[in-house]
Amino acid sequence: MNPKDIADQQFDLAADHLDLDPSIRRFLKSPKNVIKVSLPVRMDDGSVQVFKGIRAQYNDALGPFKGGIRYHPAVTEDEVTALAAWMTWKCAVVDVPYGGGKGGVVCDTKELSIGEKERLTRRYTSAIAPHIGPSKDIPGPDMYTDAQTMAWIMDTYSQIKGERSLGVVTGKPVEVGGSHARSEATGRGVLVVAHEAFLAQGMDTEDVTIAIQGFGNVGSNVARLAEEIFQSARVVAISDVTGGVYNEDGLDHEELSAYVAENGGVAGFPEAKAVTNDELLTLDVDLLIPAAVESVITEENADEVQASIIVEAANGPTSPKADEILHEKGIPVIPDILANAGGVTVSYFEWVQGLYAFQWDEGEVRYMLERRMKRAFHAVHDIAEEEELPYRTAAYVLAVDRVSKAVDLLGIWP
Ligand code: NAD
């Protein structure tokens, strides 16, 4: 299914529930701007290649556009626009003063040298420079872009403006204005929301068993922090692109990380049974956390899911049809726009720190993140209870209501 169609479908459910004015509904279904740029880049062999770049700016009623930049061969305008729409709702759910945006460059970073990646990043930045800025549009990292990429973006933008601009981008290295605890923020936020969901559902928070799909930035931080947030939790299964491993007594995070560093993936980790990525999703565990790619829980396997609750760390891991099946089975799904919003929340802290040339320490950032994630969970939970809605629709109702009220207050000019 086209990602923009999925985004529209999820929006429509909430808009119907809110009985949204048809004019505002039309307004919120279209991006404000989609900027397309052509990027000539000098390659190491002296030739020039031309890459395609996109920046979608979906809605800025609540604040400047905010969203990551993705480098991937499969980047399309529809995908980037759908991701920008999701960012709009995500920022609204956690109540950070941002709209939604997303960027993408069609490229395969595995085929680029570091120098080529830097030149591509700087050219893309210069091409979108008139459209971004600390009070306009603030990019951040996404697939195949990282803190180094963000440092290049800040530097290029600052050179163009003739002044240091710490607020133009988030996800920077800590040495040049990044926030402490940014890299673990999404994983920590996922667990904080999961813990609140267990309490709200009246579920036992002791001896919780967890299966995680994905062992990248988010998945590995979830695995590392599980015992801190859930005291006696056991991460029994983890998978990545190489396959999956299962041990009912729990997988040791440090040993697994060392094994992955040496072997490039979790497959073959000793002291564990092999499981496939598909098998991991249907294990009999208390908590299932998809933290890898989209569309992994579908109408094909949703009926076999045995977890007591699903918390979406990845963006879009559950298809709309699977949502219906899981709802009928009574398995709550804590949606991506709530569960993985810890990253953008700490990005917001980073932006504020940049604007004020200030720095909070790790403890302060964690405390503020946890408070905001809990507040967002309870706002969604209250709507879900009062209106008898699944968590996803409740989260969209909260977000669409906040954004549509802002649109209404600002009015349409002229
Ligand atoms: P990452 O690139 O660091 O890690 C991705 C992991 O998924 C890797 O372990 C990889 O091996 C695994 N993987 C890739 N393809 C797979 C497949 N087909 N089957 C099973 N595993 C596969 O990415 P990340 O930053 O950890 O992001 C993971 C998810 O979380 C993505 O959906 C991303 O959009 C979402 N997310 C990330 C952040 C963040 O702050 N990093 C914030 C919000 C949402």
Residues whose N, C-alpha, C, O or C-beta is under 5 A from the ligand:
A	BS01	NAD	T186 G214 F215 G216 N217 V218 G219 S239 D240 V241 N277 A291 A292 V293 A313 A314 N315 N340 G343
